[in-house]
Amino acid sequence: MEPKTRFKSDEVEHIIKHIVDDRMQGFKYHPKFCSNMCKLLSDEIKDGIKKLKYDRYKIVAVVHIGEKRDQSTVVASRCAWDKSCDDFATYTMETGTLFCTASVFGVYNE
């Protein structure tokens, strides 16, 4: 029950970087718009990764957008998975006023 095509984090990170950089260019932080932007980005990232045709992988995309105001932020996640098949990719983009962290998890479904 091995995957035909393994989840490649470097390919996925390239897709995340392209989408986040493209969509967030010129975006100003506003609390009302950030929740919608997180949903839009996560959906677009999932659609881009599905084009890579990873068979039998569940793709989970999580996006966090926050305002930079002299504070620190830690984003953490925990998963139970198979080290031989499952993987993840993360990309963080920062401007002078905000940060955007996108994480994608590829979990193989046996």
C-alpha positions in Angstrom: 0.0 0.0 0.0 2.8 2.4 -0.9 1.9 5.7 -2.6 2.7 5.8 -6.4 3.8 9.4 -6.0 5.2 10.6 -2.7 4.4 14.0 -1.3 7.3 16.3 -2.2 7.6 19.1 0.3 9.9 21.2 -2.0 7.4 21.2 -4.8 4.6 22.0 -2.4 6.6 24.8 -0.8 7.2 26.3 -4.3 3.4 26.4 -4.9 2.7 27.9 -1.5 5.3 30.6 -2.0 4.0 31.5 -5.5 0.3 31.7 -4.3 1.0 33.6 -1.0 3.4 36.1 -2.6 1.0 36.7 -5.5 -2.1 37.2 -3.3 -0.6 39.0 -0.4 1.3 41.6 -2.6 0.0 45.0 -1.5 -2.4 43.5 1.1 -2.9 45.7 4.2 -3.8 44.1 7.5 -7.5 44.5 8.5 -9.2 42.1 10.9 -12.4 41.9 8.9 -10.6 40.9 5.7 -8.0 38.5 7.1 -10.4 35.7 7.9 -11.7 35.7 4.3 -8.1 35.9 3.0 -7.1 32.9 5.1 -9.9 30.8 3.6 -9.2 32.0 0.1 -5.5 31.3 0.4 -6.0 27.8 1.9 -8.5 26.8 -0.8 -6.3 28.1 -3.6 -3.2 26.3 -2.1 -5.2 23.1 -1.9 -6.4 23.4 -5.5 -2.8 24.1 -6.7 -1.5 21.0 -4.9 -4.2 18.8 -6.1 -2.9 19.5 -9.6 0.2 17.6 -8.7 -2.0 14.5 -8.5 -0.8 12.9 -5.2 -3.0 9.9 -5.2 -4.6 8.8 -1.9 -3.2 11.8 0.0 -5.4 14.0 2.2 -4.2 17.6 1.8 -4.7 19.9 4.8 -3.8 23.6 4.3 -3.7 26.0 7.3 -3.1 29.8 6.9 -2.4 32.3 9.6 -2.4 36.1 9.0 -1.4 38.5 11.8 -0.5 42.1 12.3 3.0 42.9 13.3 3.0 45.2 16.3 6.1 44.5 18.4 4.9 41.1 19.6 6.0 37.6 19.1 3.8 34.8 17.7 4.4 31.1 17.7 2.4 28.8 15.4 2.6 25.1 16.2 0.9 21.9 15.1 1.0 18.3 16.1 0.1 15.3 14.1 0.2 11.5 14.4 1.5 10.2 11.1 3.6 7.7 9.3 7.1 9.1 8.8 7.7 7.1 5.6 4.7 8.5 3.7 3.5 11.7 5.3 5.1 15.1 5.0 4.5 18.8 5.3 5.7 22.2 3.8 5.6 25.6 5.4 6.2 29.1 4.0 6.1 32.5 5.9 5.9 35.8 4.2 6.4 39.1 6.0 5.8 42.7 5.2 6.3 45.8 7.4 2.7 45.5 8.8 1.8 41.8 8.7 2.9 38.2 8.5 1.3 35.2 6.7 2.3 31.6 7.5 0.9 28.8 5.3 1.4 25.2 6.2 0.3 22.2 4.1 0.2 18.6 5.4 0.1 15.6 3.1 -1.3 12.6 5.0 -1.3 9.3 3.1 -4.7 7.5 3.3 -4.1 3.7 3.3 
